[in-house]
Amino acid sequence: MKSPRNNTTIIAAVLAVLIALVTFIGLVTIGLGGERGMGMPADGGYFLQDAATPVMEDLTTVHNMVFYWISGITAFVMALMVFIMIRFREKANPVPSKTTHNTAIEVVWTIAPVLILLFIAVPSMQLLYFQDKLPETEMTVKAVGNTWNWSYTYPDLENIDEIISNPLDEIQAKAQGKPFLLGTDAQLVVPVDTNVKVLVTSINNMHSWTVPSFGIKMDAVPGIINETWFRATREGVFYGQCSEICGIKHYYMPIEVNVVSKAEYARWVANDGAFTTSVAQINTDNTLIGSGQTAAQK
Amino acid sequence: MVALPGENTPVEPAGYADDGKPGFFARWFYSTNHKDIGTLYLIFGIISGLIGGFLSFMMRMELAAPGIDYFASEHQYLVYVSMHGLIMIFFMVMPALIGGFGNWFVPIMVGAPDMAFPRMNNLSFWLLPTALLCLLISFFVPGSASGNGFGGSWVMYPPLSTTGSPGPAFDFIIIGLLAAGFSSIFGAINFITTILNMRAPGMTMHKMPLFAWAVLVTAFLLLLALPVLAAALFMLFTDRIDGGTGFFDPARGGDPQMFQHLFWFFGHPEVYIMILPAFGIVSHIISTFSKKPIFGYLGMAYAMVAIGVVGFVVWAHHMYTVGMDVNLKAYFLAATLVIAVPTGVKIFSWLATMWGGSIRYSIPMQWALAFIFLFVVGGVTGVMLANAGVDAYLHDTYYVVAHFHYVLSMGAVFGIFAGFYYWFGKMFGVQYNKWLAGAHFWLFFIGVNVIFFPQHFLGLNGMPRRYIDYPEEFAIWNQVSSFGAYITLAGVAFFFLMLIEALLISRRRVGDNYWGEGATTLEWTLSSPPPYHQFNVLPRIEDNKDEH
């Protein structure tokens, strides 16, 4: 009677360890191995979009750290379950034990999660405070949600008119080489390597101003001005989508931020908020290939 | 948990055999019998589940490919999104778990002849069809300028639900939800009174079956959370009147964020209201089919109490992006992570119950094991979302949709099906066909995973919720997800085949305790189905040193 029992235990243990390893490695490589969207979602992508601000870099790090933990926990519980299901199936273990208590193990499985949560909470808090604390900002833009478009103003710059950013329909988007449902007819233009304060509010329904690559999502609430910040570390066009239900065109009020070099931004401001034709042309070409490359690099 | 010693077997009084069942109309419409009301709740839950499932199936059809293909308007899509959430929560999960299994088995498990307030029980049930009718009417009356029905999602945030939806559609929803809320409050009062006052002699709180514990905690959550929802809804109602109040209107000194706080003060306990009874059911099933008493019974009971208490102080983790003070966010981050501890205790206690057991993989056990697996997956993504910093990326994306469907559409719903198959013979006196039930389980299990696992990818890639159309970069995983909906639909078809086969065609009778030695709660001492009125002589629960 002893040997079949032992065999079952060994088979179950080996299977459990295998399943745990495969699950963990599978989850982690699949989860972290995906193509990252550059300023917009990747085609068929399954990972966070590529970071373009220090906040998003931190956010990605914390996400990955939590992801290792939760993949490990899932793999562990799955393996344990598989082990138990094989080892203690009716055939292998016809006489059930009557154990209903084991104080030591109960303490362990209460304390261990607490420790893991502490490991998670510390970097998570750091990220939270880093995200929230406005560093010395060098410029301010105001994003106002409307049904259904975004408008941008530059409170510090008198010569820049309000930019009304409407979505492009499918034909226009194709013509301009922008992704449909992400591209707009007027971008928010900001310089690279600059601390930008963003004020977000709404004039009617709630909206949410979102740029995934920046790690920003800030609700636009009527009567309240929320503030957040970003510092784009590379040039390019970055897209986002309204992320708080705001009515029928909720899916159709994208956000488009064009991060340009400081020199180009200065020219844009000097030009009363217009790129010279050639620059605009280059920018369009740039979006055709995909964001992330600068006009200057080309 | 408790076996009845022979000498205390109740002596049935004369005239007991005919049960004294009233005629059809009086029995099902004036019903005050907890088992009949439980059956009514279950039927109601199945009907609502069909309606809510139809809405979600249409949504998945629409989202299978980019472009707007099936819906007449964007507004109609949002109406479907909103109604899917409301109907599944208030009219499917809650009635099935609390009204259905709660009514059926809480009185029996604590050794009571019926609920404490049978007539209020009847009122609780009949408020629900009325409420559902209000919600269904709202489909067909003007919501906003864009069309009929309310398209502001189940969260009903103003101003979209006030100035954004001026038509009567949303008023019908408010009235419907108020009725459903009163129904739940009456039910909660009934359960609390029954459990606290009507336990059989010897049935102390610490001997009470875990399902009764789960329903007790749930009832307290309902009692404390639903009045807040009722107040918030009523404030919306008066805000919507021309020249009415301005609680949530910034132009009149109100604050739209205030509604979100009120809503989630209800909304977060609500998610535990939906999952705690499932915890209770799963505990019984794991114990029954491992032929072992539950491991760490007291820890299990008080973990549920802890989840209930902590569940009330974490609500603003649904609102990390509204522009809260950072210290407040830090508090909600920490408090939310704490919930993982009692939840972990439950998961590990279930596994420890199975450890050393003699496990039989019956249909209910399959659902219960799947529940544990799916709840772990949904739970760990909850830990991810608790991190306020990371939530700035994931909030209102499909990652959140995947997370809460793993714990609800797969947690609570798997709990419901587990309980349904576990007690099927007890409730209806006949047994299901295990091949049909097995096909239901496997198609459903594979189907929901195919639907919801890829939604994590969509969320990580940045796809926001409540979108009728999306950039083509999201197309692949949406297509996979929709394919899962077809698999799930096939599973649902087998559920109905199983019902027809078992109830109408073969009618295989079952004995009192058809699960054998592992099933020890009081319902297994009664016939299947139990007599119309049970425990005319109260059972006496003996001290048993082997317990716990």
Interface residues (C-beta under 8 A of the other chain):
Chain A: G34 G37 M40 P41 A42 D43 G44 G45 Y46 F47 L48 Q49 M56 D58 L59 V62 H63 V66 F67 W69 I70 I73 T74 V77 M78 L80 M81 I84 M85 F88 R89 E90 N93 P94 V95 P96 S97 K98 T99 T100 H101 N102 I105 E106 W109 T110 P113 V114 L117 I120 A121 S124 M125 L127 L128 Y129 F130 Q131 D132 K133 P179 F180 L181 L182 V200 N204 N205 M206 S208 T210 P212 G215 I216 K217 M218 D219 V221 P222 G223 I224 N226 E227 G240 Q241 C242 S243 E244 I245 C246 G247 I248 K249 H250 Y251 Y252
Chain B: S73 E74 H75 L78 S144 S146 G151 G152 S153 V155 Y157 P159 L160 T163 G164 P250 A251 D255 P256 Q257 S290 K291 K292 P293 I294 F295 G296 Y297 G299 T321 V322 G323 V326 K329 A330 L333 A334 L337 V338 A340 V341 G344 V345 I347 F348 L351 A352 M354 W355 G356 G357 S358 I359 R360 Y361 L369 I372 F373 V376 V377 V380 T381 V383 M384 N387 A388 G389 V390 A392 Y393 H395 D396 T397 H456 F457 L460 N461 G462 M463 P464 R465 R466 Y467 I468 D469 Y470 P471 E472 E473 F474 A475 I476 W477 D546 E547 H548
